[in-house]
């Protein structure tokens, strides 16, 4: 009888070990499980069962041995084809997350950019915006309400899905400092500009053209205007002042829109950036083309490029061609 119980116990242990070592997924590709803050063992098990409903015995046994009930850690967890129930449960028990890719996209306003980020993390846009608008946090990272957007560099970053708004802002400050190498900082100094001013001008360049090839030309034009004391008269700043980013045509009455960002009314750069630009636009300012252009107008072929001019009379001819093209196409 004693041998029977020993054999029975050995069989149970072997069966349990088999269940623990058995892969959670039989799929041939990795999948990810997202555990929310309000998830518990039952809801997590339900999420895993969507991947492979036949493999839940091993996971439940592991959860029992690991005392997983009540110890579910929010996060993103990758399930690989060969991952055992023991390993997956251990990861969730210990909070050993899989990093996710978070993209900061070029877009109008930091609020719009943060809203896009929030959709990629276990947070909300209001929380992120509140962090970036927090005066104490701004002072900590050397920015203010107008320049807080300069912490946002368009790129894709690896971070945890549960990254908090504060941790995200700290990460962006580190990425900003990493981006501003000694070489870039020296180029900004040579222009007589701070990195926030370079970013602000880059935001205008970015809004003016999506063509990376002509961005250094556009940047050079605006630098020429700054040096000569001309108003920048950048149409995108009018869009920003109006808060209407879908405008395809700027009319004369719009140029008097009261706003410190309206460069038709106020000399120099706006108080801060009007959008989160591509990093290529920042480098375009730092490596601006040297030329005599002071004027630019969208090409009448609607190619997305511009006609540049050194004299106002030449600019008027370019502008007349563009206006005719707008009218012919009925663009208002």
VENFEN-V275376 format. One record per pair of residues at least 24 apart in sequence whose ideal C-beta (glycine too) atoms are under 8 Angstrom apart, sorted by the first residue. I is the first residue (numbers start at 1). J is the second residue. D is the distance in Angstrom with one decimal. If there is no record, write none. Layout:
{{I & J & D} {I & J & D}}
//
This chain:
{{16 & 61 & 6.2} {19 & 57 & 5.4} {19 & 58 & 3.8} {19 & 61 & 5.3} {19 & 85 & 6.7} {20 & 58 & 5.6} {20 & 61 & 6.4} {20 & 62 & 5.7} {20 & 65 & 7.9} {20 & 84 & 6.4} {20 & 85 & 5.6} {20 & 86 & 4.4} {21 & 58 & 7.8} {21 & 84 & 5.1} {21 & 85 & 7.7} {21 & 86 & 6.8} {22 & 55 & 6.5} {22 & 58 & 4.9} {22 & 84 & 6.7} {22 & 85 & 6.3} {23 & 55 & 7.0} {23 & 81 & 6.5} {23 & 82 & 5.6} {23 & 83 & 6.2} {23 & 84 & 6.3} {23 & 85 & 7.9} {24 & 48 & 6.5} {24 & 51 & 7.1} {24 & 52 & 6.4} {24 & 55 & 5.2} {24 & 58 & 7.2} {24 & 59 & 6.2} {24 & 79 & 5.6} {24 & 83 & 5.5} {24 & 84 & 7.0} {24 & 85 & 5.4} {24 & 88 & 5.1} {25 & 51 & 5.2} {25 & 52 & 4.9} {25 & 55 & 7.0} {25 & 79 & 5.1} {25 & 80 & 7.5} {25 & 81 & 5.9} {25 & 83 & 6.9} {26 & 52 & 5.6} {26 & 54 & 7.9} {26 & 55 & 7.3} {26 & 81 & 7.4} {27 & 51 & 6.8} {27 & 52 & 7.1} {27 & 81 & 6.0} {28 & 81 & 5.8} {29 & 81 & 7.0} {30 & 78 & 5.2} {30 & 79 & 6.6} {30 & 80 & 4.9} {30 & 81 & 7.1} {31 & 78 & 7.4} {31 & 79 & 5.2} {32 & 76 & 5.5} {32 & 77 & 6.8} {32 & 78 & 5.2} {32 & 79 & 7.1} {32 & 98 & 6.6} {33 & 76 & 7.3} {33 & 77 & 4.8} {33 & 78 & 7.9} {33 & 79 & 6.2} {34 & 75 & 7.8} {34 & 76 & 5.4} {34 & 122 & 7.9} {34 & 161 & 6.6} {35 & 72 & 6.1} {35 & 73 & 6.9} {35 & 74 & 5.1} {35 & 75 & 5.7} {35 & 76 & 7.7} {35 & 77 & 6.7} {35 & 92 & 6.5} {36 & 74 & 6.0} {36 & 122 & 7.0} {37 & 74 & 4.8} {37 & 122 & 7.1} {39 & 72 & 5.5} {39 & 74 & 7.0} {40 & 69 & 7.4} {40 & 70 & 7.8} {40 & 72 & 5.9} {41 & 68 & 5.6} {41 & 69 & 4.7} {41 & 70 & 7.8} {41 & 72 & 6.1} {44 & 72 & 5.6} {44 & 92 & 6.7} {48 & 79 & 7.5} {48 & 88 & 7.5} {51 & 79 & 6.3} {55 & 85 & 6.9} {58 & 84 & 7.4} {58 & 85 & 3.3} {58 & 86 & 7.6} {59 & 85 & 4.4} {59 & 88 & 6.6} {59 & 89 & 5.9} {61 & 85 & 7.2} {62 & 86 & 5.0} {62 & 88 & 7.7} {62 & 89 & 3.8} {62 & 90 & 7.5} {63 & 89 & 5.4} {66 & 90 & 6.6} {66 & 93 & 4.8} {67 & 93 & 7.9} {68 & 92 & 6.7} {68 & 93 & 5.3} {73 & 97 & 7.8} {74 & 122 & 6.3} {74 & 161 & 7.8} {74 & 162 & 5.2} {75 & 122 & 8.0} {75 & 160 & 6.4} {75 & 161 & 5.7} {75 & 162 & 5.2} {76 & 100 & 5.2} {76 & 160 & 7.3} {76 & 161 & 4.0} {97 & 160 & 5.0} {97 & 161 & 6.7} {97 & 162 & 6.9} {99 & 158 & 4.4} {99 & 159 & 6.1} {99 & 160 & 6.0} {100 & 158 & 7.4} {100 & 159 & 6.9} {100 & 160 & 7.1} {100 & 161 & 4.9} {101 & 156 & 5.3} {101 & 157 & 7.3} {101 & 158 & 6.2} {102 & 156 & 7.0} {102 & 157 & 5.2} {102 & 158 & 7.7} {102 & 159 & 5.5} {102 & 163 & 7.7} {103 & 154 & 8.0} {103 & 155 & 7.5} {103 & 156 & 4.6} {103 & 157 & 7.7} {104 & 152 & 5.3} {104 & 153 & 6.5} {104 & 154 & 5.2} {104 & 155 & 6.1} {104 & 156 & 7.8} {104 & 157 & 7.3} {104 & 172 & 7.7} {104 & 276 & 6.8} {105 & 154 & 6.1} {105 & 276 & 7.3} {106 & 154 & 4.7} {106 & 206 & 6.3} {106 & 275 & 6.9} {106 & 276 & 5.5} {106 & 277 & 5.8} {106 & 278 & 4.9} {107 & 275 & 6.4} {107 & 276 & 5.6} {108 & 207 & 7.9} {108 & 239 & 8.0} {108 & 240 & 7.1} {108 & 245 & 4.6} {108 & 274 & 7.2} {108 & 275 & 4.7} {108 & 276 & 8.0} {109 & 149 & 7.5} {109 & 240 & 7.9} {109 & 274 & 7.9} {109 & 275 & 6.8} {109 & 276 & 7.9} {110 & 148 & 6.2} {110 & 149 & 3.8} {110 & 152 & 6.1} {110 & 276 & 6.6} {112 & 276 & 8.0} {113 & 149 & 7.4} {113 & 152 & 5.4} {113 & 276 & 4.5} {114 & 152 & 7.8} {117 & 168 & 7.1} {121 & 159 & 7.8} {121 & 161 & 6.0} {121 & 162 & 7.6} {121 & 163 & 5.6} {121 & 168 & 7.2} {122 & 161 & 5.2} {122 & 162 & 5.1} {122 & 163 & 7.9} {123 & 163 & 7.4} {123 & 164 & 6.8} {123 & 165 & 5.8} {123 & 168 & 7.6} {127 & 165 & 4.5} {128 & 165 & 4.8} {128 & 168 & 6.5} {128 & 169 & 7.9} {130 & 165 & 7.0} {131 & 165 & 3.9} {131 & 166 & 5.7} {131 & 168 & 7.4} {131 & 169 & 5.0} {132 & 169 & 6.2} {137 & 166 & 7.3} {137 & 169 & 6.1} {141 & 169 & 7.2} {141 & 173 & 4.4} {141 & 176 & 8.0} {143 & 196 & 7.1} {144 & 272 & 7.9} {145 & 272 & 7.9} {146 & 271 & 4.1} {146 & 272 & 3.3} {147 & 196 & 4.6} {147 & 199 & 7.8} {147 & 200 & 7.7} {147 & 271 & 7.8} {147 & 272 & 4.6} {147 & 273 & 7.4} {148 & 272 & 7.8} {149 & 199 & 7.9} {149 & 203 & 7.9} {149 & 272 & 6.4} {149 & 273 & 5.0} {149 & 276 & 6.0} {150 & 176 & 7.0} {150 & 195 & 7.1} {150 & 196 & 5.0} {150 & 199 & 4.4} {150 & 200 & 7.6} {150 & 272 & 7.4} {150 & 273 & 6.3} {151 & 176 & 5.3} {152 & 276 & 4.9} {153 & 179 & 5.5} {153 & 279 & 5.9} {153 & 282 & 8.0} {154 & 276 & 5.9} {154 & 277 & 6.9} {154 & 278 & 5.4} {154 & 279 & 5.9} {155 & 279 & 6.7} {179 & 279 & 7.1} {184 & 282 & 8.0} {184 & 283 & 7.8} {184 & 286 & 5.8} {187 & 286 & 4.2} {187 & 287 & 7.2} {188 & 286 & 6.4} {191 & 223 & 7.0} {191 & 285 & 7.6} {191 & 286 & 7.5} {191 & 288 & 7.8} {196 & 272 & 7.3} {197 & 269 & 5.8} {198 & 282 & 6.3} {198 & 285 & 5.2} {198 & 286 & 6.4} {199 & 273 & 5.5} {199 & 277 & 7.3} {199 & 282 & 6.1} {200 & 269 & 5.1} {200 & 270 & 6.2} {200 & 272 & 5.9} {200 & 273 & 4.7} {200 & 274 & 7.7} {201 & 269 & 6.2} {201 & 285 & 5.1} {202 & 273 & 7.6} {202 & 277 & 4.6} {202 & 281 & 4.2} {202 & 282 & 4.3} {202 & 284 & 6.9} {202 & 285 & 4.8} {203 & 273 & 3.7} {203 & 274 & 5.0} {203 & 275 & 4.7} {203 & 276 & 7.3} {203 & 277 & 4.8} {203 & 281 & 7.3} {204 & 232 & 7.1} {204 & 234 & 4.9} {204 & 236 & 5.8} {204 & 237 & 6.6} {204 & 263 & 7.9} {204 & 270 & 7.9} {204 & 274 & 6.4} {205 & 277 & 7.1} {205 & 281 & 4.8} {205 & 284 & 5.8} {205 & 285 & 6.3} {206 & 275 & 6.1} {206 & 277 & 3.4} {206 & 278 & 5.8} {206 & 281 & 3.9} {207 & 234 & 7.7} {207 & 236 & 3.4} {207 & 239 & 7.5} {207 & 274 & 6.3} {207 & 275 & 5.5} {207 & 277 & 7.8} {208 & 234 & 6.8} {208 & 235 & 7.7} {208 & 236 & 6.1} {208 & 296 & 7.6} {208 & 306 & 7.6} {209 & 304 & 6.8} {209 & 305 & 7.1} {209 & 306 & 6.5} {210 & 304 & 5.9} {211 & 304 & 5.7} {211 & 305 & 5.5} {212 & 278 & 7.7} {212 & 280 & 5.0} {212 & 284 & 7.5} {214 & 305 & 5.8} {214 & 306 & 6.4} {215 & 280 & 6.5} {215 & 281 & 5.7} {215 & 284 & 3.6} {216 & 284 & 4.7} {216 & 287 & 5.8} {216 & 288 & 5.4} {216 & 289 & 4.3} {217 & 289 & 4.9} {217 & 291 & 6.9} {217 & 293 & 7.0} {217 & 306 & 7.9} {217 & 308 & 6.4} {218 & 284 & 7.4} {218 & 296 & 6.6} {218 & 306 & 7.0} {219 & 281 & 7.9} {219 & 284 & 4.7} {219 & 285 & 4.5} {219 & 288 & 3.9} {219 & 289 & 7.2} {220 & 288 & 4.2} {220 & 289 & 4.1} {220 & 290 & 6.2} {220 & 291 & 5.4} {220 & 293 & 6.8} {221 & 291 & 7.6} {221 & 293 & 4.6} {221 & 294 & 6.5} {221 & 295 & 7.6} {221 & 296 & 5.7} {221 & 308 & 6.7} {223 & 285 & 7.7} {223 & 288 & 5.4} {224 & 291 & 7.7} {224 & 292 & 7.3} {224 & 293 & 6.6} {224 & 294 & 5.6} {225 & 294 & 6.2} {226 & 268 & 6.9} {226 & 269 & 7.4} {228 & 294 & 7.4} {229 & 267 & 7.1} {230 & 294 & 6.7} {231 & 263 & 6.0} {231 & 264 & 6.4} {231 & 266 & 7.8} {231 & 267 & 5.8} {232 & 263 & 3.9} {232 & 268 & 7.6} {232 & 269 & 7.3} {233 & 263 & 5.9} {233 & 264 & 5.2} {234 & 263 & 4.9} {236 & 274 & 6.0} {236 & 275 & 7.6} {237 & 261 & 5.2} {237 & 262 & 5.8} {237 & 263 & 4.4} {237 & 264 & 7.6} {237 & 270 & 5.9} {237 & 274 & 5.8} {238 & 262 & 5.9} {238 & 264 & 6.5} {239 & 274 & 7.9} {240 & 270 & 7.7} {240 & 274 & 4.1} {240 & 275 & 7.5} {248 & 331 & 5.6} {248 & 332 & 7.8} {249 & 326 & 6.1} {249 & 331 & 5.9} {249 & 332 & 6.0} {297 & 322 & 5.3} {298 & 322 & 5.5} {300 & 324 & 7.1} {300 & 325 & 4.0} {301 & 325 & 7.7} {302 & 329 & 7.9}}
//
